[in-house]
Amino acid sequence: MRFSPTQTDPKIVLHKWKQDFEVLYSKHDVANEFDDGFYRYCMLQKEVIESETKGDDNKALNCIMSEDEIQKAIEKLKLNKATGIDKIPNEILKKAGVHEILHQLL
Protein backbone atom coordinates (compact mmCIF):
# COMPACT_ATOMS: atom_id res chain seq x y z
CA MET A 1 0.00 0.00 0.00
CA ARG A 2 1.47 3.32 -1.07
CA PHE A 3 1.33 6.11 1.50
CA SER A 4 1.81 9.76 0.66
CA PRO A 5 2.25 12.61 3.17
CA THR A 6 -1.10 14.08 2.08
CA GLN A 7 -3.08 10.87 2.67
CA THR A 8 -6.36 11.59 4.42
CA ASP A 9 -8.18 8.27 4.30
CA PRO A 10 -8.52 7.27 8.00
CA LYS A 11 -8.13 3.53 7.28
CA ILE A 12 -4.89 4.05 5.37
CA VAL A 13 -3.52 6.50 7.94
CA LEU A 14 -4.30 4.15 10.86
CA HIS A 15 -2.73 1.22 9.00
CA LYS A 16 0.42 3.27 8.37
CA TRP A 17 0.59 4.30 12.04
CA LYS A 18 0.20 0.66 13.09
CA GLN A 19 3.07 -0.38 10.81
CA ASP A 20 5.30 2.43 12.06
CA PHE A 21 4.69 1.63 15.73
CA GLU A 22 5.28 -2.09 15.16
CA VAL A 23 8.68 -1.25 13.71
CA LEU A 24 9.37 1.31 16.43
CA TYR A 25 8.70 -1.15 19.24
CA SER A 26 10.03 -4.30 17.60
CA LYS A 27 12.58 -6.49 19.35
CA HIS A 28 15.29 -5.49 16.87
CA ASP A 29 17.59 -3.01 18.61
CA VAL A 30 18.31 -0.44 15.90
CA ALA A 31 19.32 2.21 18.46
CA ASN A 32 22.51 0.42 19.48
CA GLU A 33 23.51 -0.15 15.87
CA PHE A 34 23.03 3.54 15.17
CA ASP A 35 24.93 4.57 18.29
CA ASP A 36 27.88 2.28 17.49
CA GLY A 37 28.01 3.45 13.90
CA PHE A 38 27.69 7.08 14.90
CA TYR A 39 30.42 6.65 17.52
CA ARG A 40 32.78 5.12 14.94
CA TYR A 41 31.99 7.97 12.54
CA CYS A 42 32.68 10.59 15.24
CA MET A 43 35.96 8.96 16.21
CA LEU A 44 37.05 8.90 12.57
CA GLN A 45 36.17 12.58 12.19
CA LYS A 46 38.07 13.35 15.41
CA GLU A 47 41.19 11.64 14.02
CA VAL A 48 40.91 13.58 10.76
CA ILE A 49 40.54 16.90 12.57
CA GLU A 50 43.42 16.13 14.93
CA SER A 51 45.70 15.14 12.05
CA GLU A 52 44.81 18.32 10.15
CA THR A 53 45.39 20.59 13.14
CA LYS A 54 48.78 19.30 14.27
CA GLY A 55 51.63 21.75 14.24
CA ASP A 56 51.84 25.47 14.78
CA ASP A 57 48.85 26.40 12.62
CA ASN A 58 46.51 26.70 15.61
CA LYS A 59 48.71 28.36 18.21
CA ALA A 60 46.25 31.24 18.56
CA LEU A 61 43.38 28.83 19.18
CA ASN A 62 45.27 26.72 21.68
CA CYS A 63 46.78 29.49 23.80
CA ILE A 64 45.57 30.45 27.27
CA MET A 65 42.78 33.02 27.26
CA SER A 66 43.48 36.27 29.02
CA GLU A 67 41.17 37.67 31.66
CA ASP A 68 40.50 40.62 29.35
CA GLU A 69 39.41 38.30 26.50
CA ILE A 70 37.01 36.50 28.81
CA GLN A 71 35.61 39.80 30.10
CA LYS A 72 35.05 41.10 26.55
CA ALA A 73 33.29 37.87 25.54
CA ILE A 74 31.03 38.07 28.61
CA GLU A 75 30.16 41.70 27.83
CA LYS A 76 28.87 40.61 24.40
CA LEU A 77 26.42 38.09 25.90
CA LYS A 78 22.74 38.95 25.59
CA LEU A 79 20.38 38.66 28.54
CA ASN A 80 17.19 36.59 28.72
CA LYS A 81 18.50 33.84 26.44
CA ALA A 82 18.37 30.08 26.89
CA THR A 83 21.32 28.49 28.65
CA GLY A 84 23.91 26.48 26.80
CA ILE A 85 25.22 23.02 27.56
CA ASP A 86 26.76 24.32 30.80
CA LYS A 87 23.31 25.44 32.05
CA ILE A 88 24.77 28.75 33.27
CA PRO A 89 22.50 31.71 32.48
CA ASN A 90 24.16 34.75 30.91
CA GLU A 91 22.82 36.84 33.79
CA ILE A 92 25.07 34.87 36.18
CA LEU A 93 28.11 35.16 33.89
CA LYS A 94 27.68 38.95 33.80
CA LYS A 95 27.93 39.26 37.62
CA ALA A 96 31.01 41.06 38.95
CA GLY A 97 34.01 38.82 39.46
CA VAL A 98 32.77 35.86 37.42
CA HIS A 99 35.27 36.52 34.63
CA GLU A 100 38.09 36.08 37.17
CA ILE A 101 36.74 32.70 38.23
CA LEU A 102 36.35 31.62 34.60
CA HIS A 103 39.92 32.70 33.89
CA GLN A 104 41.16 30.45 36.70
CA LEU A 105 39.08 27.54 35.39
CA LEU A 106 40.07 27.96 31.77
C-alpha atoms as one frame of an Amber mdcrd trajectory, in Angstrom:
protein
   0.000   0.000   0.000   1.471   3.320  -1.067   1.335   6.115   1.496   1.806
   9.759   0.657   2.246  12.608   3.170  -1.098  14.080   2.077  -3.078  10.872
   2.669  -6.365  11.592   4.424  -8.185   8.272   4.301  -8.519   7.273   8.002
  -8.126   3.526   7.284  -4.890   4.049   5.366  -3.522   6.504   7.940  -4.297
   4.145  10.857  -2.734   1.223   9.002   0.420   3.272   8.371   0.589   4.299
  12.045   0.199   0.657  13.086   3.072  -0.377  10.812   5.304   2.430  12.062
   4.685   1.628  15.728   5.277  -2.086  15.162   8.680  -1.254  13.706   9.365
   1.310  16.427   8.697  -1.149  19.243  10.035  -4.295  17.604  12.584  -6.492
  19.353  15.290  -5.494  16.866  17.594  -3.005  18.609  18.312  -0.442  15.897
  19.317   2.205  18.460  22.515   0.418  19.484  23.508  -0.151  15.871  23.027
   3.540  15.169  24.932   4.566  18.288  27.881   2.285  17.493  28.008   3.451
  13.897  27.695   7.082  14.898  30.417   6.652  17.521  32.778   5.123  14.940
  31.987   7.967  12.543  32.684  10.585  15.240  35.965   8.965  16.214  37.049
   8.904  12.571  36.169  12.584  12.192  38.073  13.349  15.412  41.188  11.643
  14.025  40.906  13.579  10.761  40.543  16.900  12.573  43.423  16.134  14.931
  45.696  15.136  12.048  44.808  18.315  10.149  45.386  20.589  13.144  48.777
  19.295  14.269  51.632  21.753  14.236  51.845  25.471  14.783  48.847  26.403
  12.619  46.514  26.698  15.615  48.713  28.355  18.211  46.252  31.239  18.559
  43.375  28.834  19.184  45.274  26.720  21.684  46.781  29.488  23.799  45.574
  30.450  27.271  42.779  33.021  27.256  43.483  36.266  29.015  41.171  37.672
  31.663  40.503  40.615  29.353  39.414  38.302  26.496  37.009  36.502  28.808
  35.605  39.800  30.098  35.051  41.096  26.550  33.290  37.871  25.541  31.033
  38.074  28.609  30.156  41.696  27.832  28.872  40.612  24.398  26.423  38.091
  25.899  22.740  38.945  25.590  20.384  38.661  28.544  17.192  36.586  28.718
  18.496  33.844  26.437  18.372  30.083  26.888  21.323  28.486  28.646  23.913
  26.484  26.804  25.218  23.021  27.561  26.764  24.317  30.802  23.314  25.439
  32.048  24.773  28.752  33.272  22.495  31.714  32.477  24.165  34.754  30.909
  22.820  36.839  33.791  25.071  34.869  36.177  28.107  35.160  33.889  27.685
  38.945  33.804  27.929  39.259  37.619  31.007  41.055  38.953  34.010  38.821
  39.459  32.768  35.861  37.417  35.275  36.519  34.627  38.090  36.084  37.173
  36.738  32.697  38.229  36.353  31.623  34.599  39.921  32.701  33.893  41.157
  30.449  36.697  39.084  27.537  35.390  40.069  27.960  31.769
